[in-house]
Amino acid sequence: MKTGSNKRTQLLLGVLVVCVIAWFYTKNSGTEEIAQEGVEDNSALADQATVLLQRAESIKFDFSVLESKAFSSLINRNLPLLNLPVGRDNPFAPAP
């Protein structure tokens, strides 16, 4: 009985060692690849953001329209809003 138990222990120990080695191998190799892909993705996004920022900074507004005769001749025709009741105090309360 002891030899069977000893073989089983050695087999389990061997499988455990192989699993640990495989885990370390996949952990280290996968991290480097993912990290490199992340850096490439981030640099592409950073380039796009830089281009958008440069385009936004290059926008020029022409305020001479505000000084034109046509703009100054516009008439303000605001109408006062009526103060009417808007709704119920509690819209979730049952209807009366």
Biopython code that builds the backbone (N, CA, C, O; Angstrom):
import numpy as np
from Bio.PDB.StructureBuilder import StructureBuilder

atoms = [
    (1, "MET", "N", (0.804, -1.197, 0.000)),
    (1, "MET", "CA", (0.000, 0.000, 0.000)),
    (1, "MET", "C", (0.842, 1.253, 0.000)),
    (1, "MET", "O", (0.467, 2.265, -0.593)),
    (2, "LYS", "N", (1.976, 1.187, 0.662)),
    (2, "LYS", "CA", (2.813, 2.365, 0.733)),
    (2, "LYS", "C", (3.367, 2.750, -0.625)),
    (2, "LYS", "O", (3.488, 3.942, -0.908)),
    (3, "THR", "N", (3.704, 1.812, -1.464)),
    (3, "THR", "CA", (4.268, 2.133, -2.773)),
    (3, "THR", "C", (3.218, 2.791, -3.666)),
    (3, "THR", "O", (3.551, 3.686, -4.443)),
    (4, "GLY", "N", (1.982, 2.372, -3.572)),
    (4, "GLY", "CA", (0.904, 2.987, -4.348)),
    (4, "GLY", "C", (0.660, 4.416, -3.904)),
    (4, "GLY", "O", (0.471, 5.301, -4.739)),
    (5, "SER", "N", (0.661, 4.648, -2.626)),
    (5, "SER", "CA", (0.478, 5.986, -2.081)),
    (5, "SER", "C", (1.664, 6.878, -2.433)),
    (5, "SER", "O", (1.499, 8.062, -2.725)),
    (6, "ASN", "N", (2.878, 6.287, -2.401)),
    (6, "ASN", "CA", (4.092, 7.029, -2.727)),
    (6, "ASN", "C", (4.084, 7.432, -4.202)),
    (6, "ASN", "O", (4.463, 8.554, -4.540)),
    (7, "LYS", "N", (3.659, 6.531, -5.075)),
    (7, "LYS", "CA", (3.584, 6.849, -6.503)),
    (7, "LYS", "C", (2.545, 7.942, -6.769)),
    (7, "LYS", "O", (2.756, 8.846, -7.577)),
    (8, "ARG", "N", (1.442, 7.830, -6.079)),
    (8, "ARG", "CA", (0.386, 8.820, -6.249)),
    (8, "ARG", "C", (0.885, 10.199, -5.790)),
    (8, "ARG", "O", (0.610, 11.204, -6.445)),
    (9, "THR", "N", (1.599, 10.250, -4.696)),
    (9, "THR", "CA", (2.141, 11.509, -4.185)),
    (9, "THR", "C", (3.148, 12.097, -5.167)),
    (9, "THR", "O", (3.139, 13.300, -5.428)),
    (10, "GLN", "N", (4.015, 11.245, -5.709)),
    (10, "GLN", "CA", (5.001, 11.715, -6.680)),
    (10, "GLN", "C", (4.316, 12.228, -7.945)),
    (10, "GLN", "O", (4.728, 13.241, -8.510)),
    (11, "LEU", "N", (3.287, 11.539, -8.381)),
    (11, "LEU", "CA", (2.550, 11.957, -9.569)),
    (11, "LEU", "C", (1.872, 13.303, -9.336)),
    (11, "LEU", "O", (1.952, 14.190, -10.185)),
    (12, "LEU", "N", (1.208, 13.464, -8.197)),
    (12, "LEU", "CA", (0.558, 14.734, -7.880)),
    (12, "LEU", "C", (1.573, 15.866, -7.746)),
    (12, "LEU", "O", (1.317, 16.986, -8.186)),
    (13, "LEU", "N", (2.714, 15.578, -7.147)),
    (13, "LEU", "CA", (3.763, 16.575, -7.010)),
    (13, "LEU", "C", (4.300, 16.982, -8.385)),
    (13, "LEU", "O", (4.540, 18.164, -8.632)),
    (14, "GLY", "N", (4.486, 16.016, -9.271)),
    (14, "GLY", "CA", (4.950, 16.305, -10.632)),
    (14, "GLY", "C", (3.956, 17.152, -11.397)),
    (14, "GLY", "O", (4.341, 18.098, -12.084)),
    (15, "VAL", "N", (2.677, 16.819, -11.283)),
    (15, "VAL", "CA", (1.632, 17.586, -11.955)),
    (15, "VAL", "C", (1.585, 19.005, -11.395)),
    (15, "VAL", "O", (1.412, 19.964, -12.146)),
    (16, "LEU", "N", (1.737, 19.139, -10.094)),
    (16, "LEU", "CA", (1.741, 20.445, -9.466)),
    (16, "LEU", "C", (2.913, 21.300, -9.958)),
    (16, "LEU", "O", (2.752, 22.487, -10.239)),
    (17, "VAL", "N", (4.090, 20.680, -10.057)),
    (17, "VAL", "CA", (5.273, 21.405, -10.544)),
    (17, "VAL", "C", (5.061, 21.841, -11.991)),
    (17, "VAL", "O", (5.389, 22.975, -12.341)),
    (18, "VAL", "N", (4.531, 20.982, -12.821)),
    (18, "VAL", "CA", (4.265, 21.334, -14.218)),
    (18, "VAL", "C", (3.246, 22.468, -14.301)),
    (18, "VAL", "O", (3.399, 23.373, -15.121)),
    (19, "CYS", "N", (2.223, 22.431, -13.474)),
    (19, "CYS", "CA", (1.212, 23.488, -13.473)),
    (19, "CYS", "C", (1.810, 24.827, -13.045)),
    (19, "CYS", "O", (1.506, 25.868, -13.628)),
    (20, "VAL", "N", (2.658, 24.789, -12.026)),
    (20, "VAL", "CA", (3.284, 26.029, -11.550)),
    (20, "VAL", "C", (4.199, 26.603, -12.632)),
    (20, "VAL", "O", (4.185, 27.811, -12.870)),
    (21, "ILE", "N", (4.980, 25.768, -13.278)),
    (21, "ILE", "CA", (5.866, 26.236, -14.351)),
    (21, "ILE", "C", (5.038, 26.803, -15.506)),
    (21, "ILE", "O", (5.378, 27.853, -16.051)),
    (22, "ALA", "N", (3.966, 26.124, -15.878)),
    (22, "ALA", "CA", (3.106, 26.609, -16.959)),
    (22, "ALA", "C", (2.458, 27.934, -16.581)),
    (22, "ALA", "O", (2.332, 28.824, -17.422)),
    (23, "TRP", "N", (2.047, 28.072, -15.327)),
    (23, "TRP", "CA", (1.419, 29.311, -14.870)),
    (23, "TRP", "C", (2.416, 30.475, -14.946)),
    (23, "TRP", "O", (2.070, 31.551, -15.435)),
    (24, "PHE", "N", (3.649, 30.267, -14.467)),
    (24, "PHE", "CA", (4.657, 31.323, -14.537)),
    (24, "PHE", "C", (4.980, 31.683, -15.982)),
    (24, "PHE", "O", (5.159, 32.857, -16.306)),
    (25, "TYR", "N", (5.055, 30.683, -16.845)),
    (25, "TYR", "CA", (5.375, 30.945, -18.248)),
    (25, "TYR", "C", (4.276, 31.768, -18.915)),
    (25, "TYR", "O", (4.563, 32.747, -19.603)),
    (26, "THR", "N", (3.021, 31.373, -18.713)),
    (26, "THR", "CA", (1.914, 32.099, -19.344)),
    (26, "THR", "C", (1.718, 33.460, -18.709)),
    (26, "THR", "O", (1.348, 34.407, -19.403)),
    (27, "LYS", "N", (1.952, 33.587, -17.427)),
    (27, "LYS", "CA", (1.788, 34.862, -16.739)),
    (27, "LYS", "C", (2.789, 35.876, -17.275)),
    (27, "LYS", "O", (2.409, 37.008, -17.575)),
    (28, "ASN", "N", (4.031, 35.508, -17.401)),
    (28, "ASN", "CA", (5.071, 36.444, -17.833)),
    (28, "ASN", "C", (4.989, 36.743, -19.327)),
    (28, "ASN", "O", (5.116, 37.900, -19.725)),
    (29, "SER", "N", (4.782, 35.736, -20.152)),
    (29, "SER", "CA", (4.774, 35.982, -21.594)),
    (29, "SER", "C", (3.527, 36.765, -22.013)),
    (29, "SER", "O", (3.617, 37.637, -22.878)),
    (30, "GLY", "N", (2.394, 36.479, -21.434)),
    (30, "GLY", "CA", (1.162, 37.173, -21.787)),
    (30, "GLY", "C", (1.183, 38.624, -21.356)),
    (30, "GLY", "O", (0.654, 39.486, -22.058)),
    (31, "THR", "N", (1.782, 38.905, -20.219)),
    (31, "THR", "CA", (1.819, 40.271, -19.718)),
    (31, "THR", "C", (2.637, 41.164, -20.625)),
    (31, "THR", "O", (2.250, 42.306, -20.873)),
    (32, "GLU", "N", (3.750, 40.677, -21.121)),
    (32, "GLU", "CA", (4.596, 41.483, -21.988)),
    (32, "GLU", "C", (3.884, 41.815, -23.293)),
    (32, "GLU", "O", (3.965, 42.941, -23.782)),
    (33, "GLU", "N", (3.188, 40.831, -23.853)),
    (33, "GLU", "CA", (2.485, 41.068, -25.108)),
    (33, "GLU", "C", (1.341, 42.051, -24.909)),
    (33, "GLU", "O", (1.146, 42.962, -25.714)),
    (34, "ILE", "N", (0.595, 41.863, -23.845)),
    (34, "ILE", "CA", (-0.531, 42.751, -23.579)),
    (34, "ILE", "C", (-0.027, 44.156, -23.285)),
    (34, "ILE", "O", (-0.612, 45.137, -23.743)),
    (35, "ALA", "N", (1.057, 44.256, -22.523)),
    (35, "ALA", "CA", (1.613, 45.568, -22.208)),
    (35, "ALA", "C", (2.082, 46.265, -23.478)),
    (35, "ALA", "O", (1.867, 47.467, -23.635)),
    (36, "GLN", "N", (2.708, 45.546, -24.370)),
    (36, "GLN", "CA", (3.194, 46.151, -25.618)),
    (36, "GLN", "C", (2.025, 46.599, -26.479)),
    (36, "GLN", "O", (2.073, 47.677, -27.072)),
    (37, "GLU", "N", (0.960, 45.777, -26.558)),
    (37, "GLU", "CA", (-0.213, 46.165, -27.335)),
    (37, "GLU", "C", (-0.865, 47.390, -26.726)),
    (37, "GLU", "O", (-1.320, 48.276, -27.450)),
    (38, "GLY", "N", (-0.915, 47.452, -25.398)),
    (38, "GLY", "CA", (-1.505, 48.604, -24.729)),
    (38, "GLY", "C", (-0.741, 49.875, -25.020)),
    (38, "GLY", "O", (-1.345, 50.931, -25.207)),
    (39, "VAL", "N", (0.588, 49.791, -25.061)),
    (39, "VAL", "CA", (1.408, 50.967, -25.359)),
    (39, "VAL", "C", (1.161, 51.421, -26.791)),
    (39, "VAL", "O", (1.052, 52.621, -27.044)),
    (40, "GLU", "N", (1.070, 50.485, -27.730)),
    (40, "GLU", "CA", (0.813, 50.847, -29.115)),
    (40, "GLU", "C", (-0.566, 51.483, -29.262)),
    (40, "GLU", "O", (-0.720, 52.472, -29.978)),
    (41, "ASP", "N", (-1.564, 50.921, -28.590)),
    (41, "ASP", "CA", (-2.907, 51.480, -28.651)),
    (41, "ASP", "C", (-2.937, 52.880, -28.044)),
    (41, "ASP", "O", (-3.564, 53.788, -28.590)),
    (42, "ASN", "N", (-2.256, 53.046, -26.917)),
    (42, "ASN", "CA", (-2.247, 54.346, -26.262)),
    (42, "ASN", "C", (-1.539, 55.389, -27.110)),
    (42, "ASN", "O", (-1.969, 56.542, -27.153)),
    (43, "SER", "N", (-0.469, 55.011, -27.779)),
    (43, "SER", "CA", (0.236, 55.993, -28.602)),
    (43, "SER", "C", (-0.617, 56.393, -29.808)),
    (43, "SER", "O", (-0.593, 57.553, -30.220)),
    (44, "ALA", "N", (-1.361, 55.460, -30.372)),
    (44, "ALA", "CA", (-2.255, 55.797, -31.488)),
    (44, "ALA", "C", (-3.362, 56.734, -31.020)),
    (44, "ALA", "O", (-3.705, 57.690, -31.716)),
    (45, "LEU", "N", (-3.922, 56.464, -29.845)),
    (45, "LEU", "CA", (-4.959, 57.343, -29.306)),
    (45, "LEU", "C", (-4.393, 58.712, -28.962)),
    (45, "LEU", "O", (-5.052, 59.732, -29.163)),
    (46, "ALA", "N", (-3.162, 58.732, -28.442)),
    (46, "ALA", "CA", (-2.536, 60.008, -28.117)),
    (46, "ALA", "C", (-2.299, 60.827, -29.383)),
    (46, "ALA", "O", (-2.469, 62.046, -29.375)),
    (47, "ASP", "N", (-1.907, 60.163, -30.469)),
    (47, "ASP", "CA", (-1.713, 60.871, -31.738)),
    (47, "ASP", "C", (-3.029, 61.454, -32.248)),
    (47, "ASP", "O", (-3.068, 62.588, -32.726)),
    (48, "GLN", "N", (-4.099, 60.678, -32.144)),
    (48, "GLN", "CA", (-5.410, 61.174, -32.584)),
    (48, "GLN", "C", (-5.865, 62.351, -31.721)),
    (48, "GLN", "O", (-6.411, 63.329, -32.231)),
    (49, "ALA", "N", (-5.638, 62.251, -30.429)),
    (49, "ALA", "CA", (-6.032, 63.339, -29.534)),
    (49, "ALA", "C", (-5.232, 64.594, -29.830)),
    (49, "ALA", "O", (-5.768, 65.701, -29.770)),
    (50, "THR", "N", (-3.955, 64.433, -30.150)),
    (50, "THR", "CA", (-3.119, 65.583, -30.483)),
    (50, "THR", "C", (-3.603, 66.259, -31.753)),
    (50, "THR", "O", (-3.647, 67.487, -31.825)),
    (51, "VAL", "N", (-3.963, 65.477, -32.747)),
    (51, "VAL", "CA", (-4.467, 66.040, -34.011)),
    (51, "VAL", "C", (-5.767, 66.802, -33.759)),
    (51, "VAL", "O", (-5.951, 67.904, -34.275)),
    (52, "LEU", "N", (-6.672, 66.214, -32.963)),
    (52, "LEU", "CA", (-7.937, 66.893, -32.668)),
    (52, "LEU", "C", (-7.707, 68.184, -31.898)),
    (52, "LEU", "O", (-8.372, 69.188, -32.154)),
    (53, "LEU", "N", (-6.771, 68.162, -30.955)),
    (53, "LEU", "CA", (-6.466, 69.361, -30.188)),
    (53, "LEU", "C", (-5.886, 70.453, -31.075)),
    (53, "LEU", "O", (-6.234, 71.625, -30.925)),
    (54, "GLN", "N", (-5.010, 70.081, -31.992)),
    (54, "GLN", "CA", (-4.442, 71.063, -32.911)),
    (54, "GLN", "C", (-5.518, 71.649, -33.823)),
    (54, "GLN", "O", (-5.513, 72.847, -34.105)),
    (55, "ARG", "N", (-6.430, 70.808, -34.278)),
    (55, "ARG", "CA", (-7.519, 71.309, -35.126)),
    (55, "ARG", "C", (-8.422, 72.254, -34.349)),
    (55, "ARG", "O", (-8.865, 73.272, -34.880)),
    (56, "ALA", "N", (-8.699, 71.917, -33.083)),
    (56, "ALA", "CA", (-9.550, 72.782, -32.265)),
    (56, "ALA", "C", (-8.867, 74.107, -31.964)),
    (56, "ALA", "O", (-9.526, 75.147, -31.931)),
    (57, "GLU", "N", (-7.563, 74.087, -31.746)),
    (57, "GLU", "CA", (-6.836, 75.319, -31.466)),
    (57, "GLU", "C", (-6.712, 76.202, -32.704)),
    (57, "GLU", "O", (-6.528, 77.413, -32.582)),
    (58, "SER", "N", (-6.810, 75.617, -33.881)),
    (58, "SER", "CA", (-6.669, 76.408, -35.103)),
    (58, "SER", "C", (-7.974, 77.074, -35.530)),
    (58, "SER", "O", (-7.991, 77.790, -36.532)),
    (59, "ILE", "N", (-9.065, 76.859, -34.800)),
    (59, "ILE", "CA", (-10.345, 77.484, -35.138)),
    (59, "ILE", "C", (-10.255, 78.974, -34.831)),
    (59, "ILE", "O", (-9.847, 79.371, -33.739)),
    (60, "LYS", "N", (-10.632, 79.775, -35.782)),
    (60, "LYS", "CA", (-10.629, 81.232, -35.619)),
    (60, "LYS", "C", (-12.065, 81.733, -35.726)),
    (60, "LYS", "O", (-12.792, 81.360, -36.646)),
    (61, "PHE", "N", (-12.463, 82.568, -34.792)),
    (61, "PHE", "CA", (-13.804, 83.144, -34.790)),
    (61, "PHE", "C", (-13.742, 84.559, -35.352)),
    (61, "PHE", "O", (-12.850, 85.335, -35.011)),
    (62, "ASP", "N", (-14.696, 84.885, -36.212)),
    (62, "ASP", "CA", (-14.759, 86.210, -36.820)),
    (62, "ASP", "C", (-15.846, 87.006, -36.110)),
    (62, "ASP", "O", (-17.036, 86.823, -36.366)),
    (63, "PHE", "N", (-15.418, 87.894, -35.212)),
    (63, "PHE", "CA", (-16.368, 88.683, -34.439)),
    (63, "PHE", "C", (-16.743, 89.990, -35.133)),
    (63, "PHE", "O", (-17.481, 90.795, -34.566)),
    (64, "SER", "N", (-16.254, 90.211, -36.329)),
    (64, "SER", "CA", (-16.600, 91.434, -37.048)),
    (64, "SER", "C", (-18.088, 91.468, -37.405)),
    (64, "SER", "O", (-18.636, 92.536, -37.678)),
    (65, "VAL", "N", (-18.730, 90.323, -37.404)),
    (65, "VAL", "CA", (-20.168, 90.259, -37.680)),
    (65, "VAL", "C", (-20.936, 91.025, -36.609)),
    (65, "VAL", "O", (-21.956, 91.648, -36.902)),
    (66, "LEU", "N", (-20.453, 90.982, -35.375)),
    (66, "LEU", "CA", (-21.150, 91.667, -34.289)),
    (66, "LEU", "C", (-21.072, 93.181, -34.425)),
    (66, "LEU", "O", (-21.890, 93.896, -33.847)),
    (67, "GLU", "N", (-20.110, 93.672, -35.173)),
    (67, "GLU", "CA", (-19.939, 95.113, -35.355)),
    (67, "GLU", "C", (-20.608, 95.624, -36.629)),
    (67, "GLU", "O", (-20.588, 96.825, -36.900)),
    (68, "SER", "N", (-21.194, 94.731, -37.405)),
    (68, "SER", "CA", (-21.792, 95.155, -38.675)),
    (68, "SER", "C", (-23.098, 95.918, -38.448)),
    (68, "SER", "O", (-23.724, 95.804, -37.395)),
    (69, "LYS", "N", (-23.492, 96.692, -39.448)),
    (69, "LYS", "CA", (-24.720, 97.495, -39.370)),
    (69, "LYS", "C", (-25.955, 96.590, -39.322)),
    (69, "LYS", "O", (-26.921, 96.898, -38.624)),
    (70, "ALA", "N", (-25.927, 95.485, -40.052)),
    (70, "ALA", "CA", (-27.069, 94.569, -40.077)),
    (70, "ALA", "C", (-27.308, 93.965, -38.691)),
    (70, "ALA", "O", (-28.454, 93.828, -38.264)),
    (71, "PHE", "N", (-26.239, 93.607, -37.997)),
    (71, "PHE", "CA", (-26.389, 93.011, -36.666)),
    (71, "PHE", "C", (-26.890, 94.038, -35.659)),
    (71, "PHE", "O", (-27.739, 93.734, -34.821)),
    (72, "SER", "N", (-26.363, 95.249, -35.744)),
    (72, "SER", "CA", (-26.777, 96.274, -34.778)),
    (72, "SER", "C", (-28.203, 96.756, -35.045)),
    (72, "SER", "O", (-28.825, 97.339, -34.157)),
    (73, "SER", "N", (-28.734, 96.527, -36.243)),
    (73, "SER", "CA", (-30.107, 96.941, -36.538)),
    (73, "SER", "C", (-31.145, 95.909, -36.100)),
    (73, "SER", "O", (-32.344, 96.158, -36.225)),
    (74, "LEU", "N", (-30.720, 94.786, -35.603)),
    (74, "LEU", "CA", (-31.668, 93.779, -35.123)),
    (74, "LEU", "C", (-32.413, 94.295, -33.903)),
    (74, "LEU", "O", (-31.842, 94.988, -33.061)),
    (75, "ILE", "N", (-33.687, 93.954, -33.814)),
    (75, "ILE", "CA", (-34.535, 94.441, -32.727)),
    (75, "ILE", "C", (-34.848, 93.268, -31.799)),
    (75, "ILE", "O", (-35.186, 92.173, -32.251)),
    (76, "ASN", "N", (-34.733, 93.512, -30.528)),
    (76, "ASN", "CA", (-35.022, 92.504, -29.518)),
    (76, "ASN", "C", (-36.528, 92.444, -29.308)),
    (76, "ASN", "O", (-37.133, 93.435, -28.897)),
    (77, "ARG", "N", (-37.130, 91.318, -29.580)),
    (77, "ARG", "CA", (-38.574, 91.163, -29.448)),
    (77, "ARG", "C", (-38.913, 90.083, -28.425)),
    (77, "ARG", "O", (-39.716, 89.188, -28.687)),
    (78, "ASN", "N", (-38.301, 90.184, -27.281)),
    (78, "ASN", "CA", (-38.596, 89.220, -26.212)),
    (78, "ASN", "C", (-40.004, 89.424, -25.693)),
    (78, "ASN", "O", (-40.447, 90.558, -25.513)),
    (79, "LEU", "N", (-40.699, 88.347, -25.454)),
    (79, "LEU", "CA", (-42.022, 88.392, -24.858)),
    (79, "LEU", "C", (-41.916, 87.845, -23.444)),
    (79, "LEU", "O", (-41.255, 86.833, -23.216)),
    (80, "PRO", "N", (-42.556, 88.500, -22.504)),
    (80, "PRO", "CA", (-42.499, 87.964, -21.137)),
    (80, "PRO", "C", (-43.284, 86.651, -21.050)),
    (80, "PRO", "O", (-44.351, 86.503, -21.646)),
    (81, "LEU", "N", (-42.735, 85.723, -20.306)),
    (81, "LEU", "CA", (-43.411, 84.443, -20.111)),
    (81, "LEU", "C", (-44.479, 84.586, -19.049)),
    (81, "LEU", "O", (-44.293, 85.278, -18.048)),
    (82, "LEU", "N", (-45.594, 83.927, -19.277)),
    (82, "LEU", "CA", (-46.670, 83.951, -18.298)),
    (82, "LEU", "C", (-46.322, 83.024, -17.149)),
    (82, "LEU", "O", (-45.747, 81.953, -17.347)),
    (83, "ASN", "N", (-46.672, 83.440, -15.971)),
    (83, "ASN", "CA", (-46.401, 82.633, -14.788)),
    (83, "ASN", "C", (-47.597, 81.705, -14.554)),
    (83, "ASN", "O", (-48.505, 82.034, -13.791)),
    (84, "LEU", "N", (-47.591, 80.548, -15.214)),
    (84, "LEU", "CA", (-48.675, 79.577, -15.101)),
    (84, "LEU", "C", (-48.227, 78.419, -14.234)),
    (84, "LEU", "O", (-47.031, 78.146, -14.137)),
    (85, "PRO", "N", (-49.171, 77.732, -13.602)),
    (85, "PRO", "CA", (-48.768, 76.558, -12.817)),
    (85, "PRO", "C", (-48.181, 75.484, -13.732)),
    (85, "PRO", "O", (-48.709, 75.204, -14.808)),
    (86, "VAL", "N", (-47.101, 74.906, -13.288)),
    (86, "VAL", "CA", (-46.373, 73.978, -14.133)),
    (86, "VAL", "C", (-46.877, 72.559, -13.970)),
    (86, "VAL", "O", (-47.052, 71.855, -14.964)),
    (87, "GLY", "N", (-47.111, 72.126, -12.764)),
    (87, "GLY", "CA", (-47.546, 70.749, -12.547)),
    (87, "GLY", "C", (-47.864, 70.505, -11.095)),
    (87, "GLY", "O", (-48.026, 71.443, -10.314)),
    (88, "ARG", "N", (-47.953, 69.251, -10.740)),
    (88, "ARG", "CA", (-48.275, 68.897, -9.367)),
    (88, "ARG", "C", (-47.023, 68.960, -8.504)),
    (88, "ARG", "O", (-45.898, 68.875, -8.996)),
    (89, "ASP", "N", (-47.256, 69.114, -7.183)),
    (89, "ASP", "CA", (-46.133, 69.120, -6.256)),
    (89, "ASP", "C", (-45.406, 67.782, -6.273)),
    (89, "ASP", "O", (-44.176, 67.737, -6.281)),
    (90, "ASN", "N", (-46.167, 66.697, -6.280)),
    (90, "ASN", "CA", (-45.581, 65.352, -6.299)),
    (90, "ASN", "C", (-46.122, 64.607, -7.508)),
    (90, "ASN", "O", (-47.255, 64.128, -7.462)),
    (91, "PRO", "N", (-45.359, 64.491, -8.589)),
    (91, "PRO", "CA", (-45.876, 63.844, -9.782)),
    (91, "PRO", "C", (-46.099, 62.339, -9.618)),
    (91, "PRO", "O", (-46.752, 61.719, -10.457)),
    (92, "PHE", "N", (-45.566, 61.748, -8.549)),
    (92, "PHE", "CA", (-45.727, 60.319, -8.329)),
    (92, "PHE", "C", (-46.901, 59.983, -7.426)),
    (92, "PHE", "O", (-47.216, 58.811, -7.221)),
    (93, "ALA", "N", (-47.543, 60.998, -6.890)),
    (93, "ALA", "CA", (-48.707, 60.766, -6.031)),
    (93, "ALA", "C", (-49.889, 60.323, -6.901)),
    (93, "ALA", "O", (-49.966, 60.692, -8.073)),
    (94, "PRO", "N", (-50.797, 59.545, -6.341)),
    (94, "PRO", "CA", (-51.986, 59.136, -7.121)),
    (94, "PRO", "C", (-52.814, 60.345, -7.541)),
    (94, "PRO", "O", (-52.890, 61.335, -6.813)),
    (95, "ALA", "N", (-53.423, 60.263, -8.697)),
    (95, "ALA", "CA", (-54.242, 61.370, -9.211)),
    (95, "ALA", "C", (-55.469, 61.535, -8.340)),
    (95, "ALA", "O", (-56.026, 60.546, -7.862)),
    (96, "PRO", "N", (-55.903, 62.777, -8.124)),
    (96, "PRO", "CA", (-57.096, 63.013, -7.266)),
    (96, "PRO", "C", (-58.368, 62.541, -7.911)),
    (96, "PRO", "O", (-59.442, 62.668, -7.324)),
]
sb = StructureBuilder()
sb.init_structure("model")
sb.init_model(0)
sb.init_chain("A")
sb.init_seg("    ")
for serial, (resi, resn, name, xyz) in enumerate(atoms, 1):
    if name == "N":
        sb.init_residue(resn, " ", resi, " ")
    sb.init_atom(name, np.array(xyz, "f"), 0.0, 1.0, " ", f" {name:<3s}", serial, name[0])
structure = sb.get_structure()
